[in-house]
Amino acid sequence: MTGRLRANRSGWYVRAVSEEGTQGSRRARRIEEAILELEGVAGVRVWEMPGRVEIGVRVAPSDTPADVLARVTELTTAMHEGDEAWDVGVLTEM
């Protein structure tokens, strides 16, 4: 597994990982970094494809998946470009 280890606001140490590891696009890294700041996020993975962005979130045990997914969806709504499709889901493994 590749990525950066850092603490988020909840005090959890998280590893930001994209499909390309630390070589992901700047946009994928910005998305990861923004999501990692959200309460209840223990890890994130971002996949960028033409016309589509998929985000997998690892939820901290202190929060519920529904609450965390709602926060991620609200945050990322402003990041959409054009007619892109965005999907957000829960990761069971990183």
ZADO-49656 format. One record per atom (N, C-alpha, C): x, y, z; atom name; residue in three letters. Coordinates in steps of 0.05 Angstrom, whole numbers, always signed. Layout:
% residues N
+--------+--------+--------+-------+--------+
:     xx :     yy :     zz : atome : residu :
+--------+--------+--------+-------+--------+
:      X :      Y :      Z :    CA :    ALA :
...
+--------+--------+--------+-------+--------+
% end
This chain:
% residues 94
+--------+--------+--------+-------+--------+
:     xx :     yy :     zz : atome : residu :
+--------+--------+--------+-------+--------+
:    +17 :    -23 :     +0 :     N :    MET :
:     +0 :     +0 :     +0 :    CA :    MET :
:    +18 :    +25 :     +0 :     C :    MET :
:    +11 :    +44 :    -17 :     N :    THR :
:    +26 :    +69 :    -18 :    CA :    THR :
:     +9 :    +92 :     -9 :     C :    THR :
:    +21 :   +113 :     +0 :     N :    GLY :
:     +6 :   +136 :     +8 :    CA :    GLY :
:    +20 :   +152 :    +30 :     C :    GLY :
:     +5 :   +172 :    +40 :     N :    ARG :
:    +16 :   +189 :    +61 :    CA :    ARG :
:     +2 :   +183 :    +88 :     C :    ARG :
:    +16 :   +181 :   +109 :     N :    LEU :
:     +4 :   +176 :   +135 :    CA :    LEU :
:     +3 :   +203 :   +150 :     C :    LEU :
:    -21 :   +210 :   +160 :     N :    ARG :
:    -23 :   +235 :   +174 :    CA :    ARG :
:    -48 :   +234 :   +192 :     C :    ARG :
:    -49 :   +252 :   +211 :     N :    ALA :
:    -72 :   +252 :   +230 :    CA :    ALA :
:    -93 :   +271 :   +219 :     C :    ALA :
:   -119 :   +263 :   +221 :     N :    ASN :
:   -141 :   +281 :   +213 :    CA :    ASN :
:   -152 :   +294 :   +238 :     C :    ASN :
:   -173 :   +310 :   +235 :     N :    ARG :
:   -184 :   +325 :   +257 :    CA :    ARG :
:   -194 :   +307 :   +280 :     C :    ARG :
:   -203 :   +283 :   +273 :     N :    SER :
:   -213 :   +265 :   +294 :    CA :    SER :
:   -190 :   +252 :   +309 :     C :    SER :
:   -165 :   +257 :   +301 :     N :    GLY :
:   -142 :   +245 :   +315 :    CA :    GLY :
:   -135 :   +218 :   +303 :     C :    GLY :
:   -149 :   +209 :   +283 :     N :    TRP :
:   -143 :   +183 :   +270 :    CA :    TRP :
:   -119 :   +187 :   +252 :     C :    TRP :
:   -102 :   +168 :   +251 :     N :    TYR :
:    -80 :   +168 :   +231 :    CA :    TYR :
:    -90 :   +154 :   +207 :     C :    TYR :
:    -90 :   +168 :   +185 :     N :    VAL :
:   -101 :   +158 :   +160 :    CA :    VAL :
:    -80 :   +158 :   +138 :     C :    VAL :
:    -85 :   +141 :   +119 :     N :    ARG :
:    -67 :   +139 :    +96 :    CA :    ARG :
:    -83 :   +146 :    +71 :     C :    ARG :
:    -76 :   +168 :    +58 :     N :    ALA :
:    -89 :   +176 :    +33 :    CA :    ALA :
:    -77 :   +160 :    +10 :     C :    ALA :
:    -94 :   +146 :     -4 :     N :    VAL :
:    -84 :   +129 :    -26 :    CA :    VAL :
:   -101 :   +133 :    -51 :     C :    VAL :
:    -88 :   +136 :    -73 :     N :    SER :
:   -103 :   +137 :    -98 :    CA :    SER :
:    -94 :   +113 :   -115 :     C :    SER :
:   -108 :   +108 :   -137 :     N :    GLU :
:   -101 :    +85 :   -154 :    CA :    GLU :
:    -72 :    +86 :   -163 :     C :    GLU :
:    -62 :   +110 :   -167 :     N :    GLU :
:    -34 :   +113 :   -177 :    CA :    GLU :
:    -15 :   +117 :   -153 :     C :    GLU :
:    -24 :   +112 :   -129 :     N :    GLY :
:     -7 :   +117 :   -106 :    CA :    GLY :
:     -2 :   +146 :   -102 :     C :    GLY :
:    +22 :   +153 :    -94 :     N :    THR :
:    +29 :   +181 :    -90 :    CA :    THR :
:    +33 :   +196 :   -117 :     C :    THR :
:    +32 :   +182 :   -139 :     N :    GLN :
:    +36 :   +194 :   -165 :    CA :    GLN :
:     +9 :   +202 :   -178 :     C :    GLN :
:    -13 :   +201 :   -163 :     N :    GLY :
:    -39 :   +209 :   -173 :    CA :    GLY :
:    -40 :   +238 :   -182 :     C :    GLY :
:    -61 :   +245 :   -196 :     N :    SER :
:    -64 :   +272 :   -205 :    CA :    SER :
:    -66 :   +292 :   -182 :     C :    SER :
:    -61 :   +317 :   -188 :     N :    ARG :
:    -64 :   +338 :   -167 :    CA :    ARG :
:    -93 :   +339 :   -158 :     C :    ARG :
:   -111 :   +336 :   -176 :     N :    ARG :
:   -139 :   +337 :   -170 :    CA :    ARG :
:   -147 :   +314 :   -150 :     C :    ARG :
:   -137 :   +290 :   -156 :     N :    ALA :
:   -143 :   +267 :   -138 :    CA :    ALA :
:   -131 :   +272 :   -111 :     C :    ALA :
:   -108 :   +283 :   -109 :     N :    ARG :
:    -96 :   +290 :    -83 :    CA :    ARG :
:   -111 :   +311 :    -69 :     C :    ARG :
:   -121 :   +331 :    -83 :     N :    ARG :
:   -138 :   +352 :    -70 :    CA :    ARG :
:   -164 :   +340 :    -59 :     C :    ARG :
:   -175 :   +322 :    -75 :     N :    ILE :
:   -200 :   +309 :    -66 :    CA :    ILE :
:   -194 :   +293 :    -40 :     C :    ILE :
:   -173 :   +277 :    -41 :     N :    GLU :
:   -165 :   +261 :    -18 :    CA :    GLU :
:   -161 :   +278 :     +7 :     C :    GLU :
:   -145 :   +299 :     +4 :     N :    GLU :
:   -138 :   +316 :    +26 :    CA :    GLU :
:   -163 :   +329 :    +38 :     C :    GLU :
:   -182 :   +338 :    +21 :     N :    ALA :
:   -206 :   +351 :    +31 :    CA :    ALA :
:   -223 :   +331 :    +46 :     C :    ALA :
:   -226 :   +307 :    +36 :     N :    ILE :
:   -242 :   +286 :    +49 :    CA :    ILE :
:   -230 :   +277 :    +75 :     C :    ILE :
:   -204 :   +275 :    +76 :     N :    LEU :
:   -191 :   +267 :   +101 :    CA :    LEU :
:   -195 :   +286 :   +124 :     C :    LEU :
:   -202 :   +311 :   +118 :     N :    GLU :
:   -208 :   +331 :   +139 :    CA :    GLU :
:   -235 :   +327 :   +151 :     C :    GLU :
:   -252 :   +311 :   +139 :     N :    LEU :
:   -279 :   +308 :   +149 :    CA :    LEU :
:   -280 :   +290 :   +173 :     C :    LEU :
:   -297 :   +296 :   +192 :     N :    GLU :
:   -301 :   +279 :   +216 :    CA :    GLU :
:   -311 :   +252 :   +208 :     C :    GLU :
:   -300 :   +231 :   +219 :     N :    GLY :
:   -309 :   +204 :   +215 :    CA :    GLY :
:   -295 :   +190 :   +192 :     C :    GLY :
:   -277 :   +203 :   +178 :     N :    VAL :
:   -262 :   +191 :   +155 :    CA :    VAL :
:   -236 :   +179 :   +166 :     C :    VAL :
:   -232 :   +153 :   +162 :     N :    ALA :
:   -207 :   +141 :   +171 :    CA :    ALA :
:   -188 :   +135 :   +148 :     C :    ALA :
:   -198 :   +137 :   +123 :     N :    GLY :
:   -182 :   +133 :    +99 :    CA :    GLY :
:   -198 :   +138 :    +75 :     C :    GLY :
:   -184 :   +143 :    +52 :     N :    VAL :
:   -199 :   +149 :    +28 :    CA :    VAL :
:   -183 :   +139 :     +4 :     C :    VAL :
:   -197 :   +132 :    -17 :     N :    ARG :
:   -184 :   +124 :    -42 :    CA :    ARG :
:   -200 :   +136 :    -65 :     C :    ARG :
:   -186 :   +148 :    -84 :     N :    VAL :
:   -199 :   +162 :   -106 :    CA :    VAL :
:   -190 :   +150 :   -133 :     C :    VAL :
:   -210 :   +145 :   -150 :     N :    TRP :
:   -205 :   +136 :   -177 :    CA :    TRP :
:   -216 :   +156 :   -196 :     C :    TRP :
:   -199 :   +165 :   -215 :     N :    GLU :
:   -208 :   +184 :   -236 :    CA :    GLU :
:   -209 :   +169 :   -262 :     C :    GLU :
:   -231 :   +171 :   -276 :     N :    MET :
:   -234 :   +160 :   -303 :    CA :    MET :
:   -247 :   +181 :   -321 :     C :    MET :
:   -245 :   +179 :   -347 :     N :    PRO :
:   -258 :   +199 :   -364 :    CA :    PRO :
:   -287 :   +202 :   -357 :     C :    PRO :
:   -295 :   +226 :   -350 :     N :    GLY :
:   -323 :   +232 :   -344 :    CA :    GLY :
:   -334 :   +220 :   -318 :     C :    GLY :
:   -316 :   +210 :   -301 :     N :    ARG :
:   -325 :   +196 :   -277 :    CA :    ARG :
:   -304 :   +198 :   -255 :     C :    ARG :
:   -313 :   +201 :   -230 :     N :    VAL :
:   -296 :   +200 :   -207 :    CA :    VAL :
:   -309 :   +181 :   -187 :     C :    VAL :
:   -294 :   +163 :   -176 :     N :    GLU :
:   -304 :   +144 :   -156 :    CA :    GLU :
:   -288 :   +148 :   -130 :     C :    GLU :
:   -301 :   +149 :   -108 :     N :    ILE :
:   -288 :   +153 :    -82 :    CA :    ILE :
:   -296 :   +131 :    -63 :     C :    ILE :
:   -277 :   +118 :    -51 :     N :    GLY :
:   -281 :    +98 :    -30 :    CA :    GLY :
:   -272 :   +110 :     -3 :     C :    GLY :
:   -288 :   +108 :    +17 :     N :    VAL :
:   -282 :   +119 :    +43 :    CA :    VAL :
:   -281 :    +97 :    +64 :     C :    VAL :
:   -261 :    +98 :    +81 :     N :    ARG :
:   -260 :    +81 :   +104 :    CA :    ARG :
:   -271 :    +97 :   +128 :     C :    ARG :
:   -292 :    +86 :   +141 :     N :    VAL :
:   -305 :   +101 :   +162 :    CA :    VAL :
:   -293 :    +94 :   +189 :     C :    VAL :
:   -288 :   +115 :   +205 :     N :    ALA :
:   -278 :   +110 :   +232 :    CA :    ALA :
:   -299 :    +96 :   +249 :     C :    ALA :
:   -290 :    +79 :   +267 :     N :    PRO :
:   -309 :    +63 :   +283 :    CA :    PRO :
:   -328 :    +81 :   +301 :     C :    PRO :
:   -320 :   +105 :   +305 :     N :    SER :
:   -335 :   +123 :   +322 :    CA :    SER :
:   -358 :   +137 :   +307 :     C :    SER :
:   -362 :   +131 :   +282 :     N :    ASP :
:   -382 :   +144 :   +266 :    CA :    ASP :
:   -398 :   +124 :   +250 :     C :    ASP :
:   -420 :   +133 :   +238 :     N :    THR :
:   -436 :   +115 :   +221 :    CA :    THR :
:   -431 :   +119 :   +192 :     C :    THR :
:   -431 :    +98 :   +176 :     N :    PRO :
:   -426 :   +102 :   +147 :    CA :    PRO :
:   -445 :   +121 :   +134 :     C :    PRO :
:   -470 :   +121 :   +141 :     N :    ALA :
:   -489 :   +139 :   +128 :    CA :    ALA :
:   -482 :   +169 :   +133 :     C :    ALA :
:   -474 :   +175 :   +158 :     N :    ASP :
:   -466 :   +203 :   +164 :    CA :    ASP :
:   -441 :   +211 :   +149 :     C :    ASP :
:   -422 :   +193 :   +148 :     N :    VAL :
:   -396 :   +200 :   +135 :    CA :    VAL :
:   -401 :   +203 :   +105 :     C :    VAL :
:   -416 :   +185 :    +92 :     N :    LEU :
:   -421 :   +187 :    +64 :    CA :    LEU :
:   -436 :   +213 :    +57 :     C :    LEU :
:   -455 :   +221 :    +74 :     N :    ALA :
:   -469 :   +246 :    +70 :    CA :    ALA :
:   -450 :   +270 :    +71 :     C :    ALA :
:   -431 :   +270 :    +90 :     N :    ARG :
:   -411 :   +291 :    +91 :    CA :    ARG :
:   -393 :   +292 :    +67 :     C :    ARG :
:   -384 :   +269 :    +58 :     N :    VAL :
:   -367 :   +267 :    +34 :    CA :    VAL :
:   -382 :   +277 :     +9 :     C :    VAL :
:   -407 :   +268 :     +6 :     N :    THR :
:   -423 :   +276 :    -17 :    CA :    THR :
:   -427 :   +306 :    -17 :     C :    THR :
:   -433 :   +317 :     +6 :     N :    GLU :
:   -438 :   +346 :     +8 :    CA :    GLU :
:   -412 :   +362 :     +1 :     C :    GLU :
:   -389 :   +353 :    +11 :     N :    LEU :
:   -364 :   +366 :     +6 :    CA :    LEU :
:   -357 :   +364 :    -24 :     C :    LEU :
:   -359 :   +341 :    -36 :     N :    THR :
:   -350 :   +337 :    -63 :    CA :    THR :
:   -368 :   +348 :    -85 :     C :    THR :
:   -393 :   +355 :    -77 :     N :    THR :
:   -411 :   +367 :    -97 :    CA :    THR :
:   -399 :   +391 :   -111 :     C :    THR :
:   -385 :   +407 :    -96 :     N :    ALA :
:   -373 :   +432 :   -107 :    CA :    ALA :
:   -349 :   +426 :   -125 :     C :    ALA :
:   -338 :   +401 :   -124 :     N :    MET :
:   -314 :   +394 :   -139 :    CA :    MET :
:   -321 :   +383 :   -167 :     C :    MET :
:   -346 :   +378 :   -173 :     N :    HIS :
:   -353 :   +366 :   -199 :    CA :    HIS :
:   -346 :   +385 :   -221 :     C :    HIS :
:   -338 :   +374 :   -243 :     N :    GLU :
:   -331 :   +389 :   -267 :    CA :    GLU :
:   -350 :   +380 :   -290 :     C :    GLU :
:   -366 :   +398 :   -300 :     N :    GLY :
:   -383 :   +391 :   -323 :    CA :    GLY :
:   -403 :   +370 :   -316 :     C :    GLY :
:   -406 :   +350 :   -334 :     N :    ASP :
:   -425 :   +329 :   -331 :    CA :    ASP :
:   -413 :   +303 :   -319 :     C :    ASP :
:   -393 :   +306 :   -303 :     N :    GLU :
:   -380 :   +282 :   -291 :    CA :    GLU :
:   -400 :   +267 :   -273 :     C :    GLU :
:   -397 :   +241 :   -272 :     N :    ALA :
:   -411 :   +225 :   -253 :    CA :    ALA :
:   -393 :   +219 :   -230 :     C :    ALA :
:   -403 :   +223 :   -206 :     N :    TRP :
:   -388 :   +218 :   -181 :    CA :    TRP :
:   -402 :   +196 :   -165 :     C :    TRP :
:   -387 :   +177 :   -156 :     N :    ASP :
:   -398 :   +156 :   -138 :    CA :    ASP :
:   -382 :   +155 :   -113 :     C :    ASP :
:   -395 :   +153 :    -90 :     N :    VAL :
:   -382 :   +152 :    -64 :    CA :    VAL :
:   -392 :   +127 :    -50 :     C :    VAL :
:   -373 :   +111 :    -39 :     N :    GLY :
:   -381 :    +87 :    -25 :    CA :    GLY :
:   -362 :    +81 :     -2 :     C :    GLY :
:   -368 :    +60 :    +13 :     N :    VAL :
:   -353 :    +52 :    +36 :    CA :    VAL :
:   -333 :    +31 :    +28 :     C :    VAL :
:   -308 :    +34 :    +36 :     N :    LEU :
:   -287 :    +14 :    +32 :    CA :    LEU :
:   -287 :     -6 :    +55 :     C :    LEU :
:   -285 :    -31 :    +49 :     N :    THR :
:   -282 :    -51 :    +70 :    CA :    THR :
:   -252 :    -58 :    +75 :     C :    THR :
:   -236 :    -53 :    +54 :     N :    GLU :
:   -207 :    -58 :    +56 :    CA :    GLU :
:   -193 :    -35 :    +42 :     C :    GLU :
:   -168 :    -29 :    +51 :     N :    MET :
:   -153 :     -8 :    +38 :    CA :    MET :
:   -130 :    -21 :    +23 :     C :    MET :
+--------+--------+--------+-------+--------+
% end
